[in-house]
Amino acid sequence: MRPAALVVMAAVAGFIGGNVLQLPALFDKVSGKVAENKTEPADFWSTPAIEGYGKIHYVDTPAFKPGTTAGLSNKIVFQINHNDGDIRKPNLGLERVARVTNLYYAAGVPLDQLKFVVSINGDAVSSALNNAQFSKAYGVDNPNLKLISELKKAGVQVTICDQSVAFHQLERNWIDPMVTHTISSGTTVATLENSGYAFLML
């Protein structure tokens, strides 16, 4: 390759590399500008059905609105199989279940018409531990139990996969009694899907 071509290639690579290195700073600058100009009213976020969890910004739009779509069964099975973020904070999958519950309620579906089931499995099984076992493992009370309690008050059934409990070498009685034991998450999801439930992986 000719020396001149090598010089051009090096210059181009240097230009691209320099700009790529500047991308994080440019992103921060742009997002910072947006954030500076953004003000939200006090009631912008709400938790109408699951108090304190799964906050929503409700916008009343007609498209695919469950409260006004005739013939809906409002049956959903949610599967949560991992922990995101800080283990000392509520599982983000459970937060998302709360968000969907809040959205359905805000869209006009009464809680007694929601048929929601949560299936916890995989690495998320620690979310269902009782306080004693969670505290022993992580040094804090289980932050998910209050959220699970609020979900149950709203009629959401929270279940645990006993295959995952066994795989993670947990005892069945370490699972909080608010949570329903099932043979497995796979059979739970399949049984409910065959019964007309929609499936959401969280």
C-alpha positions in Angstrom: 0.0 0.0 0.0 1.3 3.5 -0.9 2.5 5.7 2.0 -0.1 8.4 1.0 -2.9 5.9 1.3 -1.7 4.9 4.8 -1.6 8.6 5.8 -5.2 9.0 4.6 -6.4 5.9 6.4 -4.7 7.0 9.6 -6.3 10.4 9.4 -9.8 8.9 8.8 -9.3 6.4 11.7 -8.1 9.2 13.9 -11.1 11.4 13.0 -13.6 8.5 13.6 -11.9 7.4 16.8 -11.8 10.9 18.2 -15.5 11.4 17.5 -16.5 8.0 19.0 -14.6 8.9 22.2 -16.5 12.1 22.4 -19.9 10.4 22.0 -20.5 9.9 25.8 -19.8 13.6 26.5 -22.0 14.7 23.6 -24.8 12.4 24.9 -24.5 13.8 28.4 -24.5 17.4 27.0 -27.7 16.8 24.9 -29.6 14.8 27.5 -28.6 17.4 30.1 -30.0 20.1 28.0 -33.3 18.2 27.6 -33.4 17.5 31.3 -32.8 21.2 32.1 -35.8 22.2 30.0 -38.1 19.5 31.3 -40.4 20.2 34.2 -43.1 17.8 35.4 -46.1 18.7 37.4 -46.5 17.1 40.8 -49.2 14.6 39.5 -47.2 13.6 36.4 -46.6 10.1 37.8 -49.1 8.1 39.7 -49.7 4.6 41.2 -53.5 4.4 41.2 -53.9 0.6 41.9 -50.6 -0.5 43.5 -49.8 2.3 45.9 -46.1 3.3 45.8 -45.1 0.8 43.0 -45.1 0.7 39.2 -45.5 4.4 38.6 -47.2 5.4 35.4 -47.8 8.6 33.4 -51.4 7.9 32.2 -52.4 9.3 28.8 -56.0 8.8 27.8 -55.7 7.5 24.2 -58.3 5.3 22.4 -56.0 2.9 20.6 -55.8 -0.6 22.1 -57.4 0.7 25.3 -58.4 -2.3 27.5 -61.1 -0.4 29.3 -63.1 0.2 26.1 -62.2 -2.8 24.0 -65.1 -5.2 24.0 -64.7 -8.9 24.7 -61.3 -8.8 26.5 -60.6 -11.4 29.1 -57.9 -9.3 30.8 -56.0 -12.5 31.5 -52.2 -12.2 31.7 -49.5 -14.5 33.0 -46.2 -12.7 33.7 -43.0 -14.7 33.9 -40.0 -13.2 35.9 -36.8 -15.2 35.7 -34.0 -12.8 36.7 -33.0 -10.0 39.1 -32.2 -6.6 37.6 -30.5 -3.8 39.5 -29.9 -3.7 43.2 -31.0 -6.8 45.1 -31.9 -4.6 48.1 -34.6 -2.9 46.0 -37.8 -4.4 44.6 -37.4 -6.7 41.7 -37.9 -4.7 38.5 -40.0 -7.5 37.0 -42.5 -7.2 39.9 -42.4 -3.4 39.5 -43.4 -3.9 35.9 -46.3 -6.1 36.9 -47.4 -3.3 39.2 -47.1 -0.9 36.3 -49.3 -3.0 34.0 -51.8 -3.4 36.8 -51.8 0.4 37.3 -52.2 1.0 33.6 -55.1 -1.4 33.2 -56.9 0.1 36.3 -56.3 3.7 35.0 -57.6 2.6 31.6 -60.9 1.7 33.2 -60.7 -2.0 34.0 -61.8 -2.7 37.6 -59.4 -4.7 39.7 -61.9 -7.5 40.2 -61.9 -8.0 36.4 -58.2 -8.5 36.1 -56.9 -12.1 36.0 -53.2 -11.6 36.5 -50.8 -14.4 37.5 -47.1 -13.9 38.2 -44.7 -16.9 37.7 -41.3 -16.4 39.5 -38.5 -18.7 38.4 -34.8 -18.8 37.6 -32.6 -16.3 39.4 -35.6 -14.3 40.5 -36.6 -16.9 43.2 -34.8 -14.9 45.9 -37.5 -12.2 45.4 -39.9 -14.6 47.1 -37.8 -15.5 50.2 -39.2 -14.8 53.6 -37.5 -12.0 55.6 -35.5 -14.3 57.7 -33.9 -16.1 54.8 -33.5 -13.0 52.7 -31.8 -11.1 55.5 -29.5 -14.1 56.1 -28.4 -14.0 52.5 -28.3 -10.3 51.8 -28.2 -8.5 55.1 -31.5 -6.6 54.7 -35.3 -7.4 54.9 -36.8 -8.6 51.6 -37.8 -5.4 49.7 -40.2 -7.4 47.5 -42.6 -8.6 50.2 -44.5 -5.3 50.6 -44.9 -5.1 46.8 -46.1 -8.7 46.7 -48.6 -7.9 49.4 -49.9 -4.9 47.5 -50.2 -7.0 44.3 -52.2 -9.6 46.2 -54.5 -7.0 47.6 -55.2 -6.0 44.0 -56.0 -9.6 43.1 -52.7 -10.5 41.4 -51.7 -14.1 42.2 -47.9 -14.5 42.7 -46.5 -18.0 42.2 -43.1 -19.6 42.5 -41.5 -22.4 40.4 -40.5 -25.3 42.7 -38.0 -26.5 40.2 -36.1 -23.3 40.5 -36.4 -23.5 44.3 -34.8 -26.9 44.2 -32.2 -25.9 41.6 -31.0 -23.0 43.8 -30.9 -25.4 46.8 -33.5 -23.5 48.7 -36.0 -25.1 51.1 -39.7 -24.7 50.2 -40.5 -23.3 53.6 -38.0 -20.5 53.0 -40.5 -19.0 50.5 -42.8 -16.4 52.0 -46.3 -17.9 52.6 -47.9 -15.1 50.4 -46.5 -16.9 47.4 -48.2 -19.9 45.8 -46.0 -23.0 45.0 -46.3 -24.6 41.6 -44.7 -27.6 40.0 -42.8 -25.4 37.6 -42.9 -22.1 35.8 -43.1 -23.8 32.5 -46.1 -25.9 33.3 -47.8 -22.8 34.9 -47.3 -20.7 31.9 -48.3 -23.4 29.4 -51.4 -24.3 31.4 -52.5 -20.7 31.6 -51.7 -19.9 28.0 -53.9 -22.9 27.0 -56.6 -21.4 29.2 -56.6 -18.2 27.2 -54.0 -16.1 29.1 -51.7 -13.7 27.3 -48.0 -14.2 28.1 -45.6 -11.4 29.1 -42.0 -12.1 29.8 -40.6 -9.6 32.2 
